[in-house]
Amino acid sequence: MAQRTRSERAERIRHLLETEGPAIHAQASASNDRRKETYGGTDDLEALRADARTIKEDAIERLPELIETVRAAVEANGGTVYVADDAADANAYVADVVESEAASGADIDAAAAEPSVVKSKSMTTEEIDLNDGLEEAGIDVTETDLGEWVLQVADDTPSHIVGPAMHLDRGQIADLFNERFDPDEPFETAEELTRFARDHLGEIITEADVGITGANFVVAESGTITLITNEGNARKCAVTPDTHVAIAGVEKLIPTLSDLEPFVDLIAKSATGQPISQYVTMLSPPTDSPTLDFESPDEPITGGDGPDAADGTGDPDRDFHLVLLDNGRTDMREDDQLRETLYCIRCGACSNSCANFQSVGGHGFGGETYSGGIATGWEAGVHGQDSAAEFNDLCTGCTNCVDACPVKIDIPWINTVVRDRINRSGDTESYDFLVDGLTPDEEGSGLDPGKRFFGNIGTVAKAASTTAPVSNWLADAGPVRAALEHTLGIDRRRDLPTFRRESLVDWFEERGGEAASSQRAARAARAGGGEIDREVVLYPDVYTNYVDTERGKAAVRTLEALGVPVRVPDLPESGRAALSQGMIATADRQASRLFGALAEVLDAGRDVVVIEPSDLAAMHREYERLLPERSFDRLRESSYEICEYIYGLLENGAEPSALSTGAGAEPVAYHSHCQQRTLDLEAPTVAVLERCGYAPETSDAECCGMAGSFGYKQEYYDLSMDVGERLATQVEDAETVVASGTSCGDQLEALLEREVPHPIELLAPGHSRR
């Protein structure tokens, strides 16, 4: 598959922002808000999520065994199980079933009638292009899910795993139906459109030869098919035609009926924010559900006295086929990094929680079939890395989706892994000769030069700081910006950071280093009436050390004012920048180097305090995959976010009067960094601000849109600004705006055209930006 160029991607995103973005944002964000509310009202949520994950882990581990178990159960019921190797195999099997059923129908003239199929919503059938396969075989196919049918009429593709027509609004659908069906009175309202669809599709369902459904879950021990929907069409497709074909990926198998409970509870909550779906259908087909005689609708459906009444259970000759699809799933199961993808229950919560998805939908943030954060794993597994490469970089690793996922899949890590593999599969770039043997990374040739640049941003920042202010002057020059855009993809509309000649580490040493800090802390402790027995190593992340040194200075002064001595050593990068570019080997080396540099500090019982939330998130999350378990645990247990640490000091006796305080209820608009939220660290910052006399109002925007290097990249600049505008609109009327992340602050400063400091700068004694 040919990959789009930067300019082609940028144009595609601009088009989607204009044409589909408003409808997608309205519906995806509304679903996300409902999910948050429903999750918040579920007392046993974490237990349910843990149970669901455990069941999926067990099921995937036992998958070959469960396939044989379900085969025995379905065959004992009188049905058939077919395991399809790939899309072509599945489509051929289903076509054979339909043609056989149509040919054997007593009321069908096989020579004259086109075999017909009605389908309920199924992403698995989208994956294998079942409709196209059946139509090529001369079979008429009708989607009966309202959204899927709208797309079939429009010859369009789904933009969301759960809401396939989410990108279309009511007016567009009305125009489509009016043009296609030419009603006596034009359709206008949602009720009119739905009523027409119900009646139109109802007639088609009654005449169909075969009904095809997916399956949300398949219970191996009993062969039970579970359909969880908000429309009744799936039930109709399953029980109205005499033949029912259920198509499901092999990962949909779960061991026992009791294992269904957490999933039935969670799936509606995570997908649409409902306490439970409208329809939860459990069938152990060939179902005993009696078939309605549509020519005699007033007759009881339990049948009459005829020979086919089957003791009141309906048609005794109903046929059932369960098609279990592999299509790459066995390979995914054997892949330690992609295996988690198979835990997905297709709820779409990762999409709804993603700020970038909310702007462009699945036609931008998606591949051949799947969309949203989890799509990278699915597309890489079933369609190949080229499909995933088209949208993988839209995942910024914010981790909002991890909190949203009902089975706790580490979706950002899957995206990082696939990004790393895409990097390593690329063709050698023409610029490689400039960097081979010179860059301090572990990556081979062929890496996109923009990714290599941002993945080595610590080296870049150190050089720019050493040569400032000349480097800043050059970076603003038109020819340089043009060259950066052409070679590295850095959009010339984005303001570049201003590097400081004096780094935070240099400033700390110039003011006396650790010894002077200890003296200041001791004086503050005596003045405050007590000594706090803690010592801190402040981690000088790249941005704090070389760009916004003021927030680093504020952190030092704040800690000292509360009686805590500080060290600011020159430490290695955390690996966060490399991870964001999919440079896992480089991040692995940097994580090991950083832990090695901190080992003595940890042994001495000192606390590691971090200002930048993304660096702390790396230490608390990704390092679990990069460091030995004991090393990871030691660092995680001894590292803190700066405001979290200040909160702990205040809770343990430190006096807030030592800090810069507000007037008792001084309003402040506060935006918390994405990863600060997913680490549950927004609340401590709010509490500290309140203790110090401020009245913080938190934003509820999912993201600032900047996301580190993402907002600098030419192809994503417009999307970054679209997401950022939603945040800026929330806080623009506030006199004081603070943000806890570097990217958040930069984005807001560009949009609001004023300074947006870190909360620690508001708290530091003297409260000065000098």
C-alpha distance (Angstrom), angle and dihedral (degrees) to the residues before:
residue distance angle dihedral
M1 . . .
A2 3.80 . .
Q3 3.79 111.8 .
R4 3.79 120.7 -130.7
T5 3.80 117.2 -111.2
R6 3.81 120.1 -118.9
S7 3.79 92.0 -99.2
E8 3.80 91.8 48.0
R9 3.80 91.1 50.8
A10 3.79 91.0 47.5
E11 3.80 91.3 51.0
R12 3.80 91.7 46.7
I13 3.82 91.3 51.9
R14 3.81 92.5 47.5
H15 3.80 89.3 51.8
L16 3.80 92.9 50.7
L17 3.80 92.4 45.5
E18 3.78 89.0 57.2
T19 3.79 101.7 38.0
E20 3.80 107.6 31.2
G21 3.80 105.8 10.8
P22 3.83 98.9 86.4
A23 3.82 94.1 52.1
I24 3.80 93.2 42.2
H25 3.80 93.3 49.7
A26 3.79 93.4 47.6
Q27 3.79 93.8 52.6
A28 3.82 102.5 32.8
S29 3.79 94.3 47.2
A30 3.81 91.3 46.0
S31 3.82 90.2 52.8
N32 3.79 89.4 47.4
D33 3.80 92.2 51.6
R34 3.79 90.8 49.8
R35 3.79 90.6 49.0
K36 3.79 91.6 52.6
E37 3.79 90.7 49.8
T38 3.81 93.3 47.4
Y39 3.79 93.0 44.2
G40 3.79 88.9 49.8
G41 3.80 91.1 54.1
T42 3.82 94.6 49.9
D43 3.79 108.9 94.9
D44 3.79 96.1 -167.0
L45 3.81 96.5 39.5
E46 3.79 97.5 125.1
A47 3.79 91.7 46.8
L48 3.81 90.1 50.9
R49 3.80 91.6 49.1
A50 3.79 91.6 47.8
D51 3.81 91.7 48.8
A52 3.79 92.2 48.3
R53 3.78 92.3 50.4
T54 3.80 92.5 47.9
I55 3.81 91.1 51.2
K56 3.80 92.0 49.5
E57 3.80 92.3 47.0
D58 3.79 89.7 52.0
A59 3.80 93.7 44.8
I60 3.81 94.5 51.0
E61 3.81 90.3 46.4
R62 3.82 90.1 52.5
L63 3.80 96.2 37.8
P64 3.85 99.7 125.3
E65 3.81 89.5 49.5
L66 3.82 92.5 48.0
I67 3.80 92.0 51.3
E68 3.78 90.1 58.2
T69 3.81 91.4 43.7
V70 3.80 93.2 53.8
R71 3.78 91.3 44.1
A72 3.81 90.2 57.3
A73 3.81 92.7 45.4
V74 3.81 95.8 49.4
E75 3.78 93.5 44.3
A76 3.81 90.0 49.6
N77 3.81 87.4 55.4
G78 3.80 90.5 51.5
G79 3.80 98.7 -100.7
T80 3.81 134.2 115.9
V81 3.81 130.4 -118.3
Y82 3.79 120.7 -155.8
V83 3.82 122.3 -176.6
A84 3.81 108.5 -152.3
D85 3.77 118.7 -154.0
D86 3.78 95.5 -153.8
A87 3.79 145.3 -16.7
A88 3.80 95.8 -74.4
D89 3.80 91.7 49.7
A90 3.82 92.6 49.8
N91 3.79 94.3 46.0
A92 3.80 93.1 49.1
Y93 3.79 92.0 50.1
V94 3.81 93.8 49.3
A95 3.82 91.8 46.6
D96 3.81 89.5 53.3
V97 3.81 91.1 50.7
V98 3.82 92.2 50.1
E99 3.77 94.4 46.6
S100 3.81 91.6 48.1
E101 3.78 92.6 49.3
A102 3.80 93.2 47.4
A103 3.80 92.3 48.4
S104 3.79 92.4 50.5
G105 3.80 96.5 47.0
A106 3.79 111.8 118.0
D107 3.79 93.8 -145.7
I108 3.80 96.5 42.3
D109 3.79 125.1 90.7
A110 3.79 97.6 -147.0
A111 3.77 92.2 -163.7
A112 3.79 93.9 56.4
A113 3.78 107.6 26.4
E114 3.77 125.9 76.3
P115 3.82 110.6 -130.6
S116 3.79 110.3 -110.9
V117 3.78 135.4 -148.7
V118 3.79 132.0 -171.5
K119 3.79 118.2 -159.3
S120 3.75 136.8 -164.3
K121 3.79 121.4 -148.3
S122 3.80 114.0 -63.2
M123 3.80 128.5 160.5
T124 3.79 89.0 -167.3
T125 3.80 90.6 63.0
E126 3.81 88.1 47.8
E127 3.80 87.8 53.8
I128 3.81 92.5 57.0
D129 3.84 95.7 37.4
L130 3.79 89.1 -122.8
N131 3.80 94.9 169.3
D132 3.79 92.2 56.1
G133 3.79 91.0 45.6
L134 3.80 93.3 52.0
E135 3.78 94.3 43.6
E136 3.80 90.3 52.1
A137 3.81 85.9 55.7
G138 3.82 90.6 54.8
I139 3.82 96.0 -102.1
D140 3.80 121.7 138.3
V141 3.83 111.9 -130.9
T142 3.80 126.7 -166.5
E143 3.78 125.2 -174.7
T144 3.80 111.8 -141.5
D145 3.80 101.0 -172.2
L146 3.79 104.0 99.4
G147 3.79 95.2 -128.9
E148 3.80 93.9 43.8
W149 3.79 91.2 47.3
V150 3.79 90.9 51.5
L151 3.81 88.5 54.0
Q152 3.80 91.4 46.6
V153 3.80 90.4 53.0
A154 3.82 89.9 46.4
D155 3.83 93.6 43.7
D156 3.80 87.1 -126.3
T157 3.81 135.2 134.9
P158 3.83 131.2 -119.8
S159 3.78 118.5 -87.7
H160 3.82 96.9 -168.3
I161 3.79 135.9 32.8
V162 3.82 92.8 -125.8
G163 3.82 104.2 20.3
P164 3.80 102.7 41.1
A165 3.82 95.1 177.8
M166 3.80 94.9 41.4
H167 3.81 90.8 123.8
L168 3.81 92.5 63.3
D169 3.79 124.2 75.5
R170 3.80 127.1 -148.5
G171 3.79 93.5 -96.7
Q172 3.80 93.0 54.3
I173 3.80 91.4 48.9
A174 3.80 91.3 48.5
D175 3.81 90.8 51.5
L176 3.80 90.0 49.0
F177 3.81 94.0 50.9
N178 3.78 93.9 43.2
E179 3.79 90.8 53.0
R180 3.79 95.8 44.0
F181 3.82 101.7 39.6
D182 3.82 102.1 26.8
P183 3.84 96.9 -147.8
D184 3.80 122.2 -159.6
E185 3.80 88.6 -113.8
P186 3.81 118.8 28.2
F187 3.78 116.0 -107.4
E188 3.80 113.3 -114.3
T189 3.79 113.6 152.4
A190 3.79 129.9 61.0
E191 3.79 88.8 -119.3
E192 3.82 92.0 56.3
L193 3.79 92.3 48.5
T194 3.80 93.3 47.5
R195 3.81 94.0 46.3
F196 3.79 91.1 50.9
A197 3.80 92.1 48.4
R198 3.81 92.0 48.4
D199 3.79 94.0 51.1
H200 3.79 95.0 41.2
L201 3.79 94.8 48.2
G202 3.80 93.2 40.9
E203 3.79 90.6 63.6
I204 3.80 91.6 49.5
I205 3.82 92.6 49.1
T206 3.82 92.3 54.4
E207 3.81 92.1 56.9
A208 3.81 99.6 40.7
D209 3.78 121.7 119.7
V210 3.79 95.7 -150.6
G211 3.78 135.3 20.4
I212 3.81 117.6 -148.9
T213 3.77 124.5 -163.5
G214 3.74 136.4 167.3
A215 3.79 120.7 -133.9
N216 3.77 128.6 -126.4
F217 3.79 89.3 -158.1
V218 3.80 135.9 -1.2
V219 3.81 117.5 -153.5
A220 3.77 107.5 -141.2
E221 3.80 99.1 -158.5
S222 3.81 95.0 55.6
G223 3.81 105.4 18.4
T224 3.80 89.1 -119.7
I225 3.80 115.8 166.2
T226 3.81 114.3 -149.7
L227 3.80 119.3 -156.8
I228 3.82 116.8 -173.3
T229 3.79 112.7 -172.1
N230 3.79 146.0 141.9
E231 3.81 92.6 -135.2
G232 3.79 130.0 61.7
N233 3.78 95.1 -134.9
A234 3.82 94.8 95.1
R235 3.81 91.0 59.5
K236 3.78 90.6 48.2
C237 3.80 92.7 50.4
A238 3.80 90.5 48.6
V239 3.81 99.1 49.8
T240 3.82 109.5 21.4
P241 3.82 103.4 66.5
D242 3.78 114.8 58.7
T243 3.81 91.2 -118.9
H244 3.78 124.9 55.3
V245 3.81 122.3 -168.8
A246 3.80 117.3 -170.7
I247 3.81 115.9 -166.0
A248 3.79 118.6 -164.1
G249 3.76 138.1 158.4
V250 3.80 112.1 -109.4
E251 3.81 88.0 -113.7
K252 3.83 89.7 70.4
L253 3.82 90.3 75.4
I254 3.80 117.7 108.3
P255 3.78 123.2 179.8
T256 3.82 107.8 -121.2
L257 3.78 143.2 11.2
S258 3.81 91.5 -110.0
D259 3.81 88.7 58.3
L260 3.81 88.9 68.0
E261 3.79 94.4 70.5
P262 3.82 101.9 83.5
F263 3.81 92.1 42.0
V264 3.80 95.1 51.7
D265 3.80 87.6 49.3
L266 3.79 95.3 46.9
I267 3.78 106.7 37.2
A268 3.81 98.5 70.5
K269 3.79 92.3 40.6
S270 3.78 91.9 53.5
A271 3.81 97.8 38.2
T272 3.80 104.1 43.8
G273 3.79 106.4 -3.2
Q274 3.81 92.7 -109.0
P275 3.80 120.9 140.7
I276 3.81 86.8 -129.1
S277 3.80 135.8 -11.0
Q278 3.78 121.8 -96.7
Y279 3.80 92.7 -114.8
V280 3.79 128.2 31.4
T281 3.79 106.2 178.0
M282 3.80 122.9 -174.8
L283 3.78 117.2 -173.2
S284 3.78 130.3 174.8
P285 3.79 96.1 -163.9
P286 2.91 147.6 -119.0
T287 3.77 69.5 63.7
D288 3.78 124.5 -141.0
S289 3.79 87.8 -143.3
P290 3.79 104.1 127.1
T291 3.77 117.6 -119.9
L292 3.79 116.2 -120.4
D293 3.80 117.0 -122.7
F294 3.79 99.5 -131.6
E295 3.79 92.1 -166.0
S296 3.82 89.3 59.3
P297 3.80 103.4 32.4
D298 3.81 93.0 163.4
E299 3.80 93.1 60.0
P300 3.83 115.0 99.5
I301 3.81 109.8 -97.4
T302 3.79 90.5 -133.2
G303 3.75 87.7 80.5
G304 3.79 133.0 -123.8
D305 3.77 138.6 -105.8
G306 3.79 98.9 -61.8
P307 3.79 125.6 119.2
D308 3.82 92.1 -103.6
A309 3.78 95.4 52.5
A310 3.81 90.4 100.4
D311 3.76 92.8 -156.9
G312 3.77 92.7 -54.1
T313 3.79 97.2 -52.8
G314 3.78 97.7 111.8
D315 3.81 128.2 -122.1
P316 3.80 108.3 7.9
D317 3.81 92.4 -159.5
R318 3.79 99.4 63.2
D319 3.78 112.8 142.6
F320 3.80 129.0 -146.8
H321 3.81 133.2 -168.9
L322 3.79 124.8 -175.8
V323 3.79 110.5 -160.1
L324 3.79 111.1 -163.8
L325 3.79 111.4 -162.7
D326 3.78 124.9 -147.2
N327 3.83 103.0 172.9
G328 3.80 94.4 154.4
R329 3.79 98.3 -31.5
T330 3.80 95.2 113.2
D331 3.81 88.9 55.4
M332 3.80 89.7 47.7
R333 3.80 89.4 52.2
E334 3.80 89.8 54.8
D335 3.81 91.9 47.6
D336 3.81 108.4 88.9
Q337 3.81 91.5 -156.3
L338 3.82 99.3 45.8
R339 3.81 97.6 35.8
E340 3.81 93.1 92.4
T341 3.80 89.3 63.3
L342 3.81 87.9 72.7
Y343 3.82 89.8 63.6
C344 3.83 88.7 68.4
I345 3.82 115.5 118.2
R346 3.83 94.0 -166.0
C347 3.81 96.8 -115.4
G348 3.82 97.0 140.9
A349 3.83 93.7 -135.8
C350 3.80 90.2 130.0
S351 3.80 89.2 58.1
N352 3.79 94.8 46.8
S353 3.81 92.5 49.0
C354 3.81 93.7 50.3
A355 3.79 117.0 95.6
N356 3.80 92.7 -156.2
F357 3.80 92.3 50.9
Q358 3.79 89.7 49.5
S359 3.81 88.0 60.7
V360 3.80 103.2 43.9
G361 3.83 107.4 14.2
G362 3.76 127.2 -151.5
H363 3.79 95.8 -46.3
G364 3.80 86.3 69.2
F365 3.79 101.5 23.5
G366 3.78 97.5 44.9
G367 3.79 146.4 60.9
E368 3.79 136.6 -135.4
T369 3.82 92.6 -43.2
Y370 3.79 116.1 -10.9
S371 3.79 131.1 63.0
G372 3.78 140.4 -164.9
G373 3.78 130.5 30.2
I374 3.81 97.3 -38.7
A375 3.80 90.5 49.6
T376 3.79 92.3 84.2
G377 3.80 91.2 65.0
W378 3.80 93.7 43.6
E379 3.78 95.7 45.7
A380 3.80 93.7 46.0
G381 3.79 89.7 48.2
V382 3.81 101.9 44.6
H383 3.81 105.0 21.2
G384 3.80 103.7 23.1
Q385 3.79 138.5 -107.6
D386 3.79 94.5 -71.6
S387 3.79 89.8 67.1
A388 3.81 91.8 47.7
A389 3.80 91.4 47.5
E390 3.79 91.0 64.6
F391 3.81 93.1 70.1
N392 3.80 108.6 6.9
D393 3.81 94.0 106.2
L394 3.82 90.2 60.9
C395 3.80 87.4 77.3
T396 3.80 105.3 86.7
G397 3.80 95.9 -175.3
C398 3.80 94.0 -114.9
T399 3.86 89.5 146.6
N400 3.82 94.7 -140.1
C401 3.79 87.0 125.8
V402 3.80 92.5 58.5
D403 3.79 90.8 62.3
A404 3.80 90.0 45.1
C405 3.81 97.4 48.5
P406 3.82 111.5 98.7
V407 3.81 91.6 -147.6
K408 3.82 97.2 41.0
I409 3.79 97.2 -117.5
D410 3.80 112.2 179.3
I411 3.78 92.3 -128.0
P412 3.84 96.5 169.1
W413 3.80 90.4 56.5
I414 3.82 91.3 51.7
N415 3.80 88.1 51.5
T416 3.81 90.4 48.8
V417 3.81 92.4 50.1
V418 3.80 93.4 49.3
R419 3.81 90.2 45.5
D420 3.80 88.6 53.7
R421 3.81 91.0 50.6
I422 3.79 91.9 47.7
N423 3.80 89.1 51.1
R424 3.80 91.0 53.2
S425 3.78 94.6 46.7
G426 3.80 95.3 54.1
D427 3.78 126.1 111.5
T428 3.79 118.6 -102.2
E429 3.79 109.4 -84.2
S430 3.78 122.9 -131.0
Y431 3.80 89.8 -123.2
D432 3.80 95.9 56.6
F433 3.78 92.8 96.6
L434 3.81 87.6 65.8
V435 3.78 94.2 58.7
D436 3.80 108.0 25.9
G437 3.78 107.8 120.9
L438 3.80 92.3 1.0
T439 3.79 105.6 75.5
P440 3.82 118.6 85.2
D441 3.80 93.3 -132.4
E442 3.77 137.2 102.8
E443 3.79 96.1 -128.4
G444 3.77 126.1 117.2
S445 3.78 129.8 -133.1
G446 3.77 121.0 -66.6
L447 3.79 96.6 51.3
D448 3.78 114.0 140.9
P449 3.83 105.2 -99.5
G450 3.80 92.1 -133.1
K451 3.80 90.8 55.9
R452 3.78 91.2 46.2
F453 3.80 89.7 51.4
F454 3.79 95.5 50.7
G455 3.79 92.5 39.4
N456 3.80 88.2 58.5
I457 3.79 95.2 41.4
G458 3.82 92.0 130.9
T459 3.79 90.7 62.7
V460 3.80 90.8 44.7
A461 3.81 92.6 48.7
K462 3.80 93.5 48.6
A463 3.80 91.4 51.8
A464 3.81 92.4 45.4
S465 3.81 91.1 49.2
T466 3.79 92.3 49.3
T467 3.81 91.5 52.2
A468 3.82 97.6 38.9
P469 3.02 133.0 160.0
V470 3.81 89.4 27.8
S471 3.82 91.3 53.6
N472 3.81 90.8 52.8
W473 3.79 91.6 49.7
L474 3.79 92.3 49.5
A475 3.81 92.9 46.6
D476 3.80 90.1 58.3
A477 3.80 94.5 50.5
G478 3.80 114.5 111.2
P479 3.82 97.0 -128.6
V480 3.81 90.7 49.1
R481 3.81 92.1 50.2
A482 3.80 89.8 49.4
A483 3.80 90.5 50.9
L484 3.82 92.0 47.6
E485 3.79 90.3 51.2
H486 3.79 93.4 48.0
T487 3.80 98.7 44.4
L488 3.81 104.2 28.0
G489 3.79 102.4 21.6
I490 3.83 94.1 -120.9
D491 3.79 105.9 156.7
R492 3.79 111.3 -122.1
R493 3.81 91.1 -142.3
R494 3.80 91.6 66.8
D495 3.80 117.9 89.3
L496 3.79 111.4 -123.5
P497 3.81 122.6 -134.1
T498 3.78 118.6 -91.6
F499 3.80 107.6 -126.2
R500 3.81 120.8 -143.2
R501 3.77 121.0 -131.7
E502 3.79 90.1 -145.5
S503 3.79 111.0 57.0
L504 3.79 122.7 -149.4
V505 3.81 89.8 -108.5
D506 3.83 90.2 52.8
W507 3.82 91.6 47.5
F508 3.79 91.7 50.7
E509 3.78 92.7 51.4
E510 3.82 92.2 45.3
R511 3.82 90.9 56.7
G512 3.77 91.9 53.9
G513 3.77 105.4 -79.6
E514 3.79 123.8 -129.9
A515 3.80 96.0 -19.4
A516 3.80 93.9 55.4
S517 3.80 91.1 44.1
S518 3.81 90.7 53.7
Q519 3.81 90.7 52.2
R520 3.80 92.4 49.5
A521 3.79 91.7 48.0
A522 3.82 91.5 48.4
R523 3.81 91.9 51.8
A524 3.80 90.8 48.6
A525 3.79 91.3 48.8
R526 3.80 92.4 51.7
A527 3.79 91.2 47.6
G528 3.78 90.2 49.4
G529 3.79 93.0 51.5
G530 3.78 100.2 -112.1
E531 3.80 145.8 46.6
I532 3.79 123.4 -115.7
D533 3.78 110.8 -145.1
R534 3.81 98.1 -141.9
E535 3.79 134.7 107.8
V536 3.79 124.9 -162.2
V537 3.76 137.0 -152.6
L538 3.80 106.0 -159.5
Y539 3.79 110.4 -148.0
P540 3.83 110.1 -131.2
D541 3.78 101.6 -146.8
V542 3.79 117.0 -163.9
Y543 3.80 96.2 -98.2
T544 3.79 95.8 43.8
N545 3.79 92.7 45.4
Y546 3.79 99.1 47.7
V547 3.83 109.1 17.6
D548 3.81 118.3 21.2
T549 3.78 97.6 29.1
E550 3.80 90.0 155.9
R551 3.78 93.1 74.9
G552 3.79 89.2 50.8
K553 3.79 91.3 50.9
A554 3.81 89.7 47.9
A555 3.80 90.2 53.3
V556 3.80 91.8 51.1
R557 3.80 92.9 48.5
T558 3.80 92.6 46.3
L559 3.79 94.0 51.3
E560 3.79 92.3 46.6
A561 3.81 91.2 48.5
L562 3.80 88.1 56.6
G563 3.80 91.8 51.7
V564 3.79 99.7 -99.7
P565 3.83 119.5 129.2
V566 3.79 116.0 -137.1
R567 3.78 139.1 -151.0
V568 3.82 122.6 -164.5
P569 3.81 105.6 -170.0
D570 3.78 125.6 179.0
L571 3.81 99.8 -99.6
P572 3.82 133.1 179.4
E573 3.81 122.5 -100.6
S574 3.78 117.1 -83.2
G575 3.80 94.8 -127.7
R576 3.80 92.6 -116.1
A577 3.81 93.2 120.9
A578 3.79 92.4 49.2
L579 3.81 91.8 48.3
S580 3.80 91.2 52.7
Q581 3.80 88.5 59.0
G582 3.81 94.2 45.6
M583 3.82 92.8 -107.4
I584 3.79 96.6 141.2
A585 3.80 98.3 162.2
T586 3.80 90.5 53.4
A587 3.81 91.7 46.7
D588 3.80 90.1 48.5
R589 3.79 91.4 54.9
Q590 3.80 92.8 45.6
A591 3.80 92.4 49.1
S592 3.81 90.5 51.8
R593 3.80 91.8 48.0
L594 3.79 92.2 49.2
F595 3.78 93.3 48.8
G596 3.80 89.7 48.3
A597 3.80 90.2 52.7
L598 3.82 91.3 49.0
A599 3.82 98.5 42.0
E600 3.80 93.8 92.5
V601 3.79 90.6 47.0
L602 3.79 91.2 52.1
D603 3.81 91.4 46.5
A604 3.79 88.7 54.1
G605 3.82 90.7 54.8
R606 3.80 95.7 -113.9
D607 3.80 121.7 149.8
V608 3.80 121.8 -120.0
V609 3.80 110.7 -140.2
V610 3.80 120.1 -165.4
I611 3.80 127.6 -164.4
E612 3.80 100.5 -170.2
P613 3.84 110.7 69.3
S614 3.80 94.4 -152.3
D615 3.81 90.8 59.8
L616 3.79 91.3 49.2
A617 3.81 89.3 48.1
A618 3.80 89.2 55.2
M619 3.81 90.2 52.5
H620 3.81 93.0 45.8
R621 3.81 99.0 39.9
E622 3.79 120.2 13.0
Y623 3.80 95.0 37.7
E624 3.79 87.2 69.5
R625 3.81 85.4 72.2
L626 3.81 95.6 39.8
L627 3.82 105.9 42.1
P628 3.79 134.6 50.9
E629 3.80 110.6 -89.7
R630 3.81 95.7 -108.8
S631 3.80 92.5 48.5
F632 3.79 91.9 48.4
D633 3.81 92.4 49.3
R634 3.81 92.7 49.0
L635 3.79 93.6 51.8
R636 3.79 95.2 42.1
E637 3.79 92.8 50.3
S638 3.81 93.0 49.8
S639 3.83 101.9 41.1
Y640 3.80 125.8 87.9
E641 3.78 141.4 176.8
I642 3.80 111.7 -110.9
C643 3.82 98.8 -113.6
E644 3.79 91.3 41.1
Y645 3.80 87.4 55.5
I646 3.81 93.1 47.4
Y647 3.80 88.7 50.8
G648 3.80 90.0 53.6
L649 3.80 91.3 50.7
L650 3.81 92.2 50.6
E651 3.79 90.8 47.8
N652 3.79 89.2 53.2
G653 3.77 98.2 52.7
A654 3.81 107.8 -75.6
E655 3.80 113.1 139.6
P656 3.82 118.4 -118.7
S657 3.81 88.1 -154.4
A658 3.81 86.9 77.7
L659 3.81 88.4 67.8
S660 3.76 134.5 66.7
T661 3.78 105.2 -84.7
G662 3.77 136.3 -165.8
A663 3.77 128.1 -123.2
G664 3.79 94.4 -88.3
A665 3.78 98.7 -82.6
E666 3.78 104.2 20.3
P667 3.84 107.4 165.2
V668 3.78 117.9 -120.6
A669 3.81 128.6 175.6
Y670 3.77 107.6 -140.1
H671 3.82 127.4 -167.0
S672 3.76 115.8 -168.0
H673 3.79 120.6 -148.6
C674 3.83 113.9 -108.9
Q675 3.78 94.9 -116.7
Q676 3.78 91.5 44.3
R677 3.80 86.9 60.4
T678 3.77 95.2 47.3
L679 3.81 88.6 50.6
D680 3.83 86.8 54.2
L681 3.81 91.2 -118.3
E682 3.79 101.8 125.2
A683 3.81 92.1 87.2
P684 3.83 96.5 58.3
T685 3.80 90.9 54.2
V686 3.80 91.1 49.9
A687 3.80 90.2 48.2
V688 3.80 93.2 50.1
L689 3.79 92.1 49.5
E690 3.79 89.9 49.9
R691 3.82 92.3 48.2
C692 3.79 88.4 52.8
G693 3.80 95.7 53.4
Y694 3.78 102.8 -92.4
A695 3.79 129.8 123.1
P696 3.81 104.9 -142.4
E697 3.79 120.7 -161.6
T698 3.80 110.5 -162.2
S699 3.78 124.2 -143.9
D700 3.78 119.7 -124.9
A701 3.82 95.7 -155.4
E702 3.79 110.4 127.6
C703 3.81 93.9 -132.9
C704 3.79 143.6 -10.0
G705 3.80 90.4 -122.1
M706 3.80 95.2 -127.9
A707 3.81 97.7 91.5
G708 3.79 98.5 175.8
S709 3.78 111.6 -75.2
F710 3.82 93.7 1.1
G711 3.79 95.0 83.9
Y712 3.80 91.9 51.0
K713 3.79 94.8 57.3
Q714 3.78 117.1 102.4
E715 3.79 96.2 -136.4
Y716 3.81 93.2 51.4
Y717 3.80 103.4 36.2
D718 3.83 95.3 100.0
L719 3.79 91.9 47.5
S720 3.80 90.4 48.1
M721 3.79 91.1 53.2
D722 3.80 92.8 45.5
V723 3.80 90.4 56.1
G724 3.80 91.2 42.6
E725 3.79 93.2 52.8
R726 3.80 90.2 61.3
L727 3.79 89.7 57.1
A728 3.79 94.8 41.9
T729 3.80 90.9 53.2
Q730 3.80 89.6 57.7
V731 3.81 96.2 52.6
E732 3.79 105.5 27.0
D733 3.81 95.1 101.1
A734 3.81 94.6 53.7
E735 3.79 117.7 103.4
T736 3.80 91.9 -145.1
V737 3.80 123.1 35.4
V738 3.80 123.5 -178.8
A739 3.81 130.6 -178.2
S740 3.78 129.8 -169.4
G741 3.81 99.0 -147.5
T742 3.78 130.3 67.3
S743 3.79 92.6 -132.3
C744 3.79 91.8 47.4
G745 3.78 92.1 52.0
D746 3.80 93.6 47.2
Q747 3.78 92.8 49.2
L748 3.78 94.2 47.6
E749 3.79 92.9 46.1
A750 3.81 89.6 53.8
L751 3.81 93.0 47.7
L752 3.81 98.8 39.1
E753 3.82 95.1 35.4
R754 3.80 93.3 -136.3
E755 3.76 139.3 86.8
V756 3.79 118.9 -71.8
P757 3.82 109.0 -171.1
H758 3.78 130.4 -166.4
P759 3.84 113.8 -97.7
I760 3.80 89.8 -112.5
E761 3.80 88.9 64.9
L762 3.80 89.1 58.2
L763 3.81 90.3 52.0
A764 3.79 100.7 42.5
P765 3.82 116.3 108.0
G766 3.77 108.8 -92.9
H767 3.83 92.4 18.4
S768 3.78 94.0 -131.9
R769 3.79 134.4 149.7
R770 3.80 92.0 -155.7
